[in-house]
Amino acid sequence: MGELDGFTVAVTAERRKDELAALLERRGARVVMAPALRIIPLPDDEMLLSTTRGLIENPPDIVVATTGIGFRGWLEATEGWGLADPLLAVLASSTVLARGPKARGAIRAAGLTEQWHAASETSAEVLSYLLDAGVSGKRVAIQLHGEPLRDVAAALTSAGAEVVEVEVYRWVPPEDVAPLRRLVESVCVGAVDAVTFTSAAASANFLATADACDRGPAVVKAFSTSVVAACVGPVTASVLVRRGIPVVSPERYRLGALVRSVAVELPARCPTFRVRDHEVQVRGFAVMVDGVAVAAPPASMAVLRALASRPGRVFSRAELREVLPAGDAGDHAVEMAITRLRAALGEADLVETVIKRGYRLRTEAVLTTVG
């Protein structure tokens, strides 16, 4: 059994989206792809070319590498422009700092040596180091990776530095926004169980898309109740947190750790019941019966989730009509949802009919509850 069997998880990443999707699918998740951004190809990035030329003509005193892939991408782009050797000469004469081990590895792979690296892998530690060392009158180049470090740049500027932001892998909105708009609606109606975010820019554009669709408040409500917002790190999470959205983040800012966080969080939110010698857990689009995922139609799952919210309580048909997906209405729709659920579950019949009153979950005990 995969930890994410029966759950739907959305991927908003553009870079490394296939890797993230594969990690989720390996744990059993059904993955929905909805890139919130697209990357401008480096050879076509006139802004990066202009910035690079400016640094060669007016070399920096300090260079900060924030990501390994970004630093390598910058150097690879300069090779295509015929500027690799001049840039390497400039970097060799500068004080080079690394935000983390991957950036440090990229620096060394280029034949350079970093003077210092941040043990915490955070921009806050880099900023603290620079301010302690003193930057007044210094020209500081910061290699970015798709998201600005406005607070860092502002603090350095206030301390007297001239800051040059080197934007590598600039992100812009996707050319086709339809998948992202569909994801916004899916979040609002609970058709996904979790959404993964791997950059602050993706978080920001997801919320901007929701606002443009007049679904901003509904998205915030969904993330605050039934849908998990999973972020790779605190910078990515900060955009959502400012809107009052609770987030799940791993201690280590890696895709594998992000997936493990989702794999722990989602099952923990689902109560487990004992029903007629069967162990049952109600998940997103399926019911786990003795460790095996049994898929059921959306209307059937909606009814089952309502019943599982109050085990043993009788729900009237009128109450259950309220939880049916849009388009399903009337007592007949409720009865069909129950019939299809029973057909899917076979002998593990979870639902009991209470004549002239409605339906209730047939449970002997609640083994675990939402923590």
Buried (B, 14 or more C-beta within 10 A) or exposed (E): EBBBBBBBBBBBBBBEBEEBBEBBBEBBBBBBBBBBBBBBEBEEBEEBBEBBBBBBEEBBBBBBBBBBBBBBBBBEBBEEBEBBEBBBEBBEEBBBBBBBEBBBBBBEEBEBEBBBBBEEBBBBBBBBBBBEEEBEEBBBBBBBBBBEBEEBBEBBEEBEBBBBBBBBBBBEBBEEBEBBBBBBBBBBBBBBBBBBBBBBBBBBBBBBBBBEBEBBEBBBBBBEEBBBBBBBBBBBBBBBBEBEBEBBBBEEBEBEBBBBBBBEBBBEBBBBBEBEEBBBBBBBBBBBBEEEBBBBBBBBBBBBBBBBBEBEEBBBBEBBBEBBBEEBEEEEBBBBBBEBBBEBBEEBEBBBBEEEEBBBBBBEEBEEEEE
